[in-house]
Amino acid sequence: MNDWRIYRGVGQPHDGVRRLPEPPPWRDFTRAHDGAPTGSQDPSGARRLGVRRRRAENYAPRPAEVDAVNAALYLRRPLLVTGNPGTGKSTLAYAVAHELKLGRVLRWPIVSRTTLQDGLYRYDAIGRLQDVQLERARGTAASGSDADDRSGADAGSAGDTGEDVADRDPGIGAYIRLGPLGTALLPSELPRVLLIDELDKSDLDLPNDLLNTLEEGEFAIPELERVADRQPVVEVLSHDSGRVAVHGGRIACTNFPLIVLTSNGERDFPAPLLRRCVQLELEPPGEEQLTAMVEAHLGEEGVAAGQDLIGRFLDREPGEVMAADQLLNALFLTQHTPHAERLTRERIADLLMQRLDRSR
């Protein structure tokens, strides 16, 4: 009996959804797991590295991967990682941050509308203007309500003056928030890890726009430079750690961050960007990497129960693109549908492990 089904398609409302098991470890957004990397409060690290036994601890990277990461660290250069979807490009950033105790990974997901400004900082000029207008309106209202009481008072002391409003103004820093790239370039004792994910999704300008910032390791905030003579130090909001001080309207790194740029190979990048990066192409995971990945997320029982599906994943046709997380999805659902018929489980595996390069 296929009593594993929550939705039965019978049109009768029921409470079967309460029977759902815990989500897959890589889709649990409610908390940082006990297996999260030491010192990390980022649940993304646990989701990517595994919670049973951390993938970072039992995954054996290929020598080329180790060499490329070390070259990027020594040279203070970005690491450009290319490869098919699901080969572990993004996970590499989390694994390095875990092993080297570099803290939470800063992630900058790229879409077609992403600009360099999004990564550096955003200034909420409209929000600041609205707050100033609101304060002035409150001051005017307070002045009107107290007008009778002040009829004999000096006119210069009536209501909120411009100075009073300025005193309540939280300052320009409250309206500036650093982006992931801007936060990664803050002065720090140790380098931060920044994941610029799927750079090939950007428009044509972004790779070129990144060049100067990646080369110089610094950038200016014009809104703060204009007031630097009056406010040489301004506290602004960072991407992940509260308020930070900016001196003279400029941010310059003391330790260049480890920047991992990922690409699915959907476009070519300009030569000026390529020469500034250490390039690494990830091959699809082999048996050792897949087994470590499954064990990290689903435990040894997941490996034992999923040998057939792991073998099927490894035996796919040359050139056939399939992501490792498709295998994890199929194994998890197989584990949690023990009452389903064998043909049903095979049908689910077929549904979840479809090739990604299939022509439409």
Buried (B, 14 or more C-beta within 10 A) or exposed (E): EEEBBEEEEEEEEEEEEEEEEEEBBBEBEEEBBEBBBEEBEBBBBBBBBBBBBBBBBBBEBBEEBEEBBEBBBEEBBBBBBBBBBBBBBBBBBBBBBBEBEBBBBBBBEBEEEBEBEBBBBBBBEEEBEEBBEEBBEEBEEBBEEEEEEEEEEEEEEBBBEEEBBEEEEEBBBBBBBBBBBBBBBBEBEEBBBBBBBBBBBBEEEBBEBBBEBBEEBEBBBEBBEEBBEEBEEBBBBBBBBEEBEBEBBEBBBEBBBBBBBBBBEEEEBEEEBEEBBBBBBBEBBEEEBBBBBBBBBBBEEBBEBBEEBBEBBEEEEEEEBBBBBBBBBBBBBBBBBEEBEEEBBBEBBEEBBEBEEEEE
